[in-house]
């Protein structure tokens, strides 16, 4: 049977580490075994137990202090991730404790270029799928406070789409931090979860040159016609919201479909007569 993993992505500040912490807590309540691996070499604090931490291999701080490299923060982070891609044996050793049907969250850095045109994350995905027998789902987080505005929302959609196309794995987009939205923004939320992009562009970005409007229209048509980007709202204070997000991700990567079902209800203990989502 395969192992399962979420590749947790998104811009800096989108709530990736908080998401991992909430999913770990939620899965523990469901008696599901979940591991987290920190792949952010610039991480400072997280409140979940880690199976492995890339900073044990290389950290941005060490790279920036190296006089022979002289990298800044962004260049140092890219160097660290490329160093990881040259040392996947280290990651393979960290995954030795992951068994069939186990669940891993990879908490990834916030530099968008890692998912759009630098090959390191694609190389990681290929290694996980082809060599280590993982089924994967890309989980792309966008901060809802930045999405409830036309121009920023379009930017978020295009970033999510670039990551989706580059990694070529099942993909779920999460609109995070719904608990921080104002009441007025919450009223607008449905408009953005399953967006009609042309309507959003016409309403929020009506001005601009003819060429710019044609480009917007072409992008909107492509995304609308192929239903390429939709969002699942996530309120970390609401267990039903966490449950819905987890179900969407599990369905995307076919989690649990290889398990052999019990033959009859009589074989189950009373506490087992519920599904993996506590329903």
C-alpha positions as CSV (number, residue, x, y, z in Angstrom):
1,X,0.0,0.0,0.0
2,X,1.2,3.6,-0.6
3,X,2.0,6.3,1.8
4,X,0.3,9.7,1.6
5,X,1.6,13.2,1.8
6,X,0.5,16.8,1.4
7,X,2.9,19.3,-0.1
8,X,1.9,22.4,1.8
9,X,2.7,25.5,-0.2
10,X,1.8,29.2,-0.4
11,X,3.3,32.7,0.0
12,X,5.1,33.7,3.2
13,X,2.5,34.5,5.9
14,X,-0.3,32.5,4.3
15,X,-0.5,30.2,7.4
16,X,1.3,27.0,6.3
17,X,2.7,26.1,9.6
18,X,-0.5,27.0,11.4
19,X,-2.4,24.8,8.9
20,X,0.0,21.9,9.6
21,X,-0.5,22.3,13.3
22,X,-4.3,22.3,13.0
23,X,-4.4,19.3,10.7
24,X,-2.1,17.4,13.1
25,X,-4.4,18.2,16.0
26,X,-7.5,17.3,14.0
27,X,-6.1,14.0,12.8
28,X,-5.0,13.1,16.3
29,X,-8.7,13.4,17.4
30,X,-9.6,11.1,14.5
31,X,-6.9,8.6,15.6
32,X,-5.0,9.0,12.3
33,X,-1.2,8.9,12.4
34,X,0.3,12.0,10.9
35,X,3.9,13.2,10.6
36,X,5.2,16.7,9.8
37,X,8.5,17.4,8.0
38,X,9.7,21.0,8.0
39,X,11.2,21.9,4.7
40,X,11.6,25.6,5.4
41,X,15.3,26.3,6.1
42,X,14.4,29.8,7.4
43,X,11.7,28.6,9.9
44,X,12.0,29.9,13.4
45,X,9.1,28.7,15.5
46,X,6.4,26.1,14.9
47,X,4.1,24.4,17.5
48,X,3.9,20.9,16.1
49,X,6.2,17.9,16.6
50,X,8.5,17.3,13.6
51,X,9.6,14.0,12.2
52,X,12.5,15.8,10.5
53,X,13.7,19.4,10.1
54,X,15.7,20.6,7.1
55,X,17.6,22.9,9.4
56,X,19.5,19.8,10.7
57,X,20.8,19.5,7.1
58,X,21.2,23.1,6.1
59,X,19.8,26.5,7.3
60,X,19.5,29.9,5.7
61,X,21.3,31.5,8.7
62,X,24.4,29.2,8.1
63,X,24.4,29.9,4.3
64,X,24.1,33.7,4.8
65,X,27.0,33.6,7.3
66,X,29.2,31.7,4.9
67,X,31.8,34.2,3.6
68,X,32.4,32.2,0.4
69,X,28.7,32.4,-0.6
70,X,27.6,35.8,0.5
71,X,23.9,35.2,-0.1
72,X,21.0,37.3,1.1
73,X,17.8,35.8,2.6
74,X,16.1,34.8,-0.7
75,X,19.3,33.6,-2.4
76,X,20.2,31.7,0.7
77,X,16.8,29.9,0.8
78,X,17.1,28.9,-2.8
79,X,20.6,27.6,-2.2
80,X,19.3,25.5,0.8
81,X,16.5,23.9,-1.3
82,X,18.9,23.1,-4.1
83,X,21.3,21.6,-1.5
84,X,18.4,19.4,-0.3
85,X,17.8,18.2,-3.9
86,X,21.4,17.1,-4.0
87,X,21.0,15.3,-0.7
88,X,17.7,13.5,-0.9
89,X,19.3,10.5,0.8
90,X,19.0,12.6,4.0
91,X,15.3,13.0,3.5
92,X,14.9,9.3,2.7
93,X,16.5,8.3,6.0
94,X,14.1,10.6,7.9
95,X,11.2,8.9,6.2
96,X,12.2,5.4,7.4
97,X,9.6,5.6,10.2
98,X,6.8,6.3,7.8
99,X,4.8,3.1,7.2
100,X,2.3,2.2,4.5
101,X,-0.9,4.2,4.8
102,X,0.8,6.8,7.0
103,X,0.2,10.5,6.4
104,X,3.0,13.1,6.0
105,X,2.7,16.9,5.8
106,X,5.6,18.7,4.2
107,X,5.7,22.3,5.5
108,X,7.4,24.1,2.6
109,X,9.0,27.6,2.3
110,X,7.1,30.6,1.2
111,X,9.2,31.6,-1.8
112,X,6.9,31.3,-4.8
113,X,9.6,30.8,-7.4
114,X,10.3,27.4,-5.8
115,X,6.9,26.2,-7.2
116,X,6.7,28.1,-10.4
117,X,10.0,27.8,-12.3
118,X,12.9,26.6,-10.0
119,X,12.9,22.7,-10.4
120,X,13.6,21.7,-6.9
121,X,10.0,21.1,-5.7
122,X,9.3,19.2,-8.9
123,X,12.3,17.0,-8.3
124,X,11.1,16.3,-4.7
125,X,7.6,15.4,-6.1
126,X,9.1,13.0,-8.6
127,X,11.3,11.3,-5.9
128,X,8.4,10.9,-3.5
129,X,6.1,9.4,-6.2
130,X,8.5,7.2,-8.2
131,X,11.1,6.1,-5.6
132,X,9.3,6.3,-2.2
133,X,5.8,5.2,-3.1
134,X,3.9,8.3,-2.0
135,X,0.6,9.5,-3.2
136,X,0.7,13.3,-3.1
137,X,-1.6,16.3,-3.0
138,X,-0.5,19.9,-3.4
139,X,-2.1,22.1,-0.9
140,X,-1.8,25.8,-1.8
141,X,-2.7,28.3,0.8
142,X,-3.7,31.9,0.2
143,X,-4.5,34.4,3.0
144,X,-8.2,35.2,2.6
145,X,-7.5,38.8,3.8
146,X,-5.6,39.4,0.6
147,X,-8.0,37.6,-1.7
148,X,-11.1,39.6,-1.0
149,X,-9.9,42.2,-3.5
150,X,-10.0,41.8,-7.3
151,X,-6.4,42.6,-8.3
152,X,-4.9,40.6,-5.4
153,X,-7.3,37.7,-6.1
154,X,-6.2,37.5,-9.7
155,X,-2.6,37.5,-8.6
156,X,-3.3,34.7,-6.2
157,X,-5.2,32.6,-8.8
158,X,-2.3,32.9,-11.3
159,X,0.3,31.9,-8.6
160,X,-1.8,28.9,-7.6
161,X,-2.2,27.9,-11.3
162,X,1.5,28.2,-11.9
163,X,2.3,25.8,-9.0
164,X,-0.5,23.4,-10.2
165,X,0.9,23.2,-13.7
166,X,4.5,23.0,-12.6
167,X,4.1,20.2,-10.1
168,X,1.5,18.1,-12.0
169,X,0.0,16.5,-8.9
170,X,-3.6,16.5,-7.5
171,X,-4.1,20.0,-6.1
172,X,-6.4,21.7,-3.6
173,X,-6.4,25.5,-3.0
174,X,-7.1,26.6,0.5
175,X,-8.4,30.1,1.4
176,X,-6.9,30.4,4.9
177,X,-7.6,32.6,8.0
178,X,-11.3,32.9,7.4
179,X,-11.6,33.5,11.2
180,X,-9.8,36.9,10.7
181,X,-12.2,38.2,8.0
182,X,-14.6,41.1,8.8
183,X,-18.3,40.5,8.6
184,X,-18.5,42.5,5.4
185,X,-15.7,40.4,3.8
186,X,-17.5,37.2,4.9
187,X,-20.5,38.3,2.9
188,X,-18.4,38.5,-0.2
189,X,-16.7,35.1,0.4
190,X,-18.8,32.9,-1.8
191,X,-17.9,35.1,-4.8
192,X,-14.3,34.1,-4.4
193,X,-14.5,30.5,-3.4
194,X,-15.9,29.4,-6.8
195,X,-15.1,32.5,-8.8
196,X,-16.5,33.9,-12.0
197,X,-13.2,35.6,-12.8
198,X,-14.6,37.7,-15.7
199,X,-17.3,39.2,-13.3
200,X,-14.6,39.9,-10.7
201,X,-12.4,41.6,-13.3
202,X,-15.3,43.7,-14.7
203,X,-16.4,44.8,-11.3
204,X,-13.1,45.4,-9.5
205,X,-10.8,46.3,-12.3
206,X,-12.9,48.1,-15.0
207,X,-10.2,50.5,-16.1
208,X,-7.1,50.1,-18.2
209,X,-6.0,50.0,-21.8
210,X,-7.8,47.9,-24.4
211,X,-4.9,45.5,-24.6
212,X,-4.9,45.1,-20.9
213,X,-8.6,44.4,-20.8
214,X,-8.2,41.8,-23.6
215,X,-5.5,40.1,-21.6
216,X,-7.7,40.0,-18.5
217,X,-10.6,38.6,-20.6
218,X,-8.4,35.9,-22.1
219,X,-7.1,34.8,-18.7
220,X,-10.6,34.8,-17.2
221,X,-12.0,32.7,-20.1
222,X,-9.2,30.1,-19.8
223,X,-9.7,29.8,-16.0
224,X,-13.5,29.8,-16.1
225,X,-13.8,27.4,-19.1
226,X,-11.6,24.8,-17.6
227,X,-12.5,25.3,-13.9
228,X,-8.8,25.5,-13.2
229,X,-8.8,27.3,-9.9
230,X,-11.3,27.0,-7.0
231,X,-10.8,27.5,-3.3
232,X,-11.8,25.6,-0.2
233,X,-12.4,28.0,2.7
234,X,-10.7,27.2,6.0
235,X,-11.6,28.6,9.4
236,X,-9.2,26.9,11.9
237,X,-11.6,27.6,14.8
238,X,-14.3,25.5,13.1
239,X,-13.9,21.7,13.2
240,X,-16.3,21.2,10.3
241,X,-14.3,23.6,8.2
242,X,-11.1,21.5,9.0
243,X,-13.0,18.3,8.2
244,X,-14.2,19.6,4.8
245,X,-10.7,20.7,3.8
246,X,-9.2,17.3,4.8
247,X,-11.9,15.4,3.0
248,X,-11.3,17.4,-0.2
249,X,-7.5,16.7,0.0
250,X,-8.0,13.0,0.9
251,X,-10.4,12.6,-2.1
252,X,-7.9,14.2,-4.4
253,X,-5.2,11.7,-3.6
254,X,-7.5,8.8,-3.1
255,X,-6.5,8.3,0.6
256,X,-7.6,5.0,2.1
257,X,-8.9,3.4,-1.2
258,X,-6.4,0.6,-0.9
259,X,-7.5,-0.4,2.6
260,X,-9.4,-3.6,2.9
261,X,-12.8,-2.9,4.4
262,X,-14.2,-4.9,7.3
263,X,-16.6,-7.6,6.1
264,X,-19.4,-6.8,8.6
265,X,-20.3,-4.2,11.2
266,X,-20.2,-7.0,13.8
267,X,-16.4,-7.2,13.3
268,X,-16.0,-3.5,14.4
269,X,-15.6,-2.3,17.9
270,X,-18.3,0.2,18.9
271,X,-15.8,3.1,18.8
272,X,-14.8,2.1,15.3
273,X,-18.2,2.5,13.8
274,X,-17.5,5.9,12.3
275,X,-15.4,7.0,9.3
276,X,-12.0,8.7,9.2
277,X,-13.6,12.1,9.6
278,X,-15.5,11.5,12.8
279,X,-18.9,11.5,11.1
